[in-house]
């Protein structure tokens, strides 16, 4: 009697690993949302990364056979994801934002800002002009928004500021990786305190998670630095301080683009006099806003 050899393809392996994630109880609310939003996409990312295959072209490799040795390596990676509850990006040391790869580790949150969408889709452009030359990425983290801004606007220079020296060390890796050291300056700064001013555009994805939400975060999000997430009782602590000094750092026609996650109700309670423009993004129209210098002044 002859044995039958079962060929496991890349797609079949991804389906198997997605089923393992689901069986382990990992759902969107329990840990996806740091680069992926469902078990299949998370499994695809980990499988393709472990196999050294292109992360953005599953169709071209879906039917490629996977050796037993490679299957075992994939299984070990998935087991590490399940048992440690670490975000996948911390295991792979890489995250992608708008098709651009960035180095990450436990010193920074996983880059996922919706401001990246606005940059790539030119949604901010109507508030800019040929005079736009100086951009600030405040709370830069791993530097991803600073890098994307420099890529999007080749005529600007970017200051990338963060209070965390650990985060700035990671940002340095990404600035150098994308060959932008001549246009991006990294600044250690508590808010705007050490920033140089004269900005035409400020991008800011600050710590904004309110205290109740912080207490309920799943393990994957608790693995990220609290400093980059926690925004105080109502999530607005950093933003209150920012609004006190932002106008003084901005040129006459400058704008601030600010991400606040799911905190719109808290934002409106804290700043009832402001009437920001709310951008339409893939997550809706409640998470990213724009304010002009005149409004902040």
N, C-alpha and C positions, 0 to 999 in steps of 0.2 A: 504494500500500500504506500503510495507516494504522498509526501506532505505537500500542502499547498502554501506557498509563500504569499503573504498578504502585503501588498505594497501600500505604504502609508504616504499620501501626498501632503504637500504643505497645507492645502486647504483642509484636508481631513484632520491633520494635526491641530490646526487652529480650532476647528469645531470641537475636537476632544478637549482642548485646554479651556475653551470657553465654557464647556459643560462643567469642568472641574471648578472654575471660578464661581459659577452659579451654585453648584452643589455645596461649596464652602460658605455660601451665604453672602458673598460680595454682591452688592447691588449698587445702583448709582448713589443713593443716599449714604451707603456704607463705605464708599471709598473710590468710586469713579468720579470723574470731574476734574482730574489733575492731568488732563491731556486726552482722555477718552471719556465716553459717556455710557458705555455698555460693555458687557462681557466679551462679545465677539471682537470689538475693536481693541480692547485691552489685550486679549489673547493674540490677536494678529500682530500688534506692536511687539510683544515679547517674543513670539515665535520668529518673526522676521528678523528682529535684532539678533537673537541668539544664533540664527543660521547665517547671519551676514548678508541677508538679502535686502533689496531696496524696500524701504518702509512705505513708499508711496506708489507702488506698482504691483499689488498683489496679483492682479490678473495675469501678469506675464510669468509668474512662478507658481501659480495655484496648483498645477498638476505635476510639479516637479517632485520626484520621490525623495523621501527623507530616510537616511540610514538609521539603524537601531541605535547607534552611538549618538547621533545627533538628537534622536527622539529622547534619549535619556538625559542629555544636557538641557533640552527644553523643559522636560519634566522637573528637573532640579530647580530651574529658574522659576517656574510656576509655583513650586512648593515653597520657595523662599518668599515669593509674593504673598502667598496665602498665610504662611505661618508668621511672618514678621509684620504683616500689614503695612509694610513700607510702600510708599508710592512707587510705581513702576520706574519712574524716571530716576529715583535714587538707586535702583538696582542696575539700570543701564548706564547711569551717569550721562544721560542725554535726554533732552526734550526738544520738541519741534514746535515752533510757533509761526503760523502762516507760511509753512513750507521751508523755514529756515532753522537749521539745527543749532542748539545751544548746549554747552556743558552745564550740568547742575550737580549739586550734592547737598548734603543735609544743612549746609550753611545758608541756603536760600530757599524760598518757596518755589514751587514748580511754576514756570511762566505760563500764564493763561489769560493775560489781560485782554479784554475786549477792545482796548485802545489799539491793539495791533490790527484789528479789522479795519478800524477807521483810517489808519495810516495807509494800509495797502489798497483800500478801496477809494482813497482820495476824498473821504467824507469831510475832513477838516479843511481841505484846500480852499473852499469859498471864504474862509476867514483869514487867509494868508495872502501874501502879495509878493511881488518881486523884491520887496524890501525885507522879507523874512530871512534872517541870517543866523539868529541865535536861539537855540532850543534848550530847554532844561527838562531832563527826565528826573523827576523828584521821586525818591523811594525806588531807586533803579533796580535793587535786588541783583539779579544775575546780569543785568545790563541789556536784556533783550529788547526793550522798547527804545533804548538809546541807539542800539545797533539798527533796528528797523527804521527809526527816524532818519538816521544818517544814510541808509540805503535809499529811502524814499525821496529825500530832499538832498541831492548831491551838492547843493550850494551852501548848506548850513554847517555850522559847528554845533556840537552838542555837549552840554555839561550833564554828567550823570552823577547824581548825589544820593548818598545814603548814610545813615547814622552808623551802620554796621560795617566795621572794617573787614569782617569775614565775608559779607556780601560783596564788598568792593574787590576783594581778592578773586572771587568767582567772576565778577564783571570784567576784571582785567583779562582773564582767560578768554572770555568771549570777544572782547574788543580786539585782542591780538589775533584770535582765530579768524576774525573776519577782516583783518588788515585795516582797522579804522582808528588806530592809535593817534594818527595825525589830525583827526577830526573830533574825537571824543575825549573829553577830559573828565577823569574820575575825581570826585570831591567828597571827602568825609564831612558830613554836615548834619546837625540836628535840625531837621526841617530846613528852612531857608537860611539859617544863621550864618553859614559859611559860604553861601552861594554868591556869585559875582554880580548878579543883576543884569539889567539891560536885555531882558529876554523878550522875544517876539511870540514865543509859544512855550507854554509850560504843560508838560504831560505829567500826570500824577496818579498812580495806583497805590494809595496809601493803606496803612492798616485801618480797617473800617468794620471789622466784625464786632457786633455788640456782645456784651458780657453773657447774656443768656445763650446766644448762639455758640459762643466760644465753649461754654460748658458742655454743649451737646455735640461737638464735633466728633466725627468718627476717627478711628485710630490713624488712618492715613493722613488726615489733616493735622492731627496733633503731633505727627512726626515733623511737621514744618516749624520753623522758628516762630514762637509766639510774637516776637517783636514785629514781625511783618504782617501779622494778622489782627491782633487785638486792638480795638479802637475805643475801649472804655465802655461805660455803662450803656450808652446808646450808639456807640460806634463812631462818634463824631469828634472825639478829643483831638486827634491830629488835625482834622479839617478846621476846627475852630481856630487853632493856632495859625494854620496856613492862611486863613482869610484875613487875619490881623495884619499880615506883612506882605502878602502876595503882590498887591498893587504897586508897592514901592520897588519891586524887583522887575516890573513889566514895562516895556516901552508903550508908547501912546496907544497904538492899535492892537496891542497884544491880547491873546486869549489864553484861558486856562481850560484844559480838558481833564476832567476828573472822573475817576471810576469809584463807585460807592457800592457795588454789589447789590444785595437785596435790601438796602437800607434807605430806600427813597422816603418812606414814611418818617423815619427818624431824621433824615435830612430836612424835610419840609417842616417838621416841628422845630428843629434847631435854627433854621434860617427862613422864617416865614416871609421875610421881606424880599428875598431873592426870587427871580423868575428866570431860571436857567433854560437853555435849549437842551432838550433831551434827545440824544441820538437814537436812531433805530438801528439795532444790532441783531445778531443772530439769537440773542437771549431775550429780545424784547426792547422796550423803550424806557426802562426804568433804572438802568444801571450805569450809564455814562452820560455826563452832562458837560455843557460848555458855558463858561462865564467870561464876559469881557472885562477888561481892566476898569472900565467905567462902572460896571456893576460892583466890582470888588472895592473900588475906591469910595 
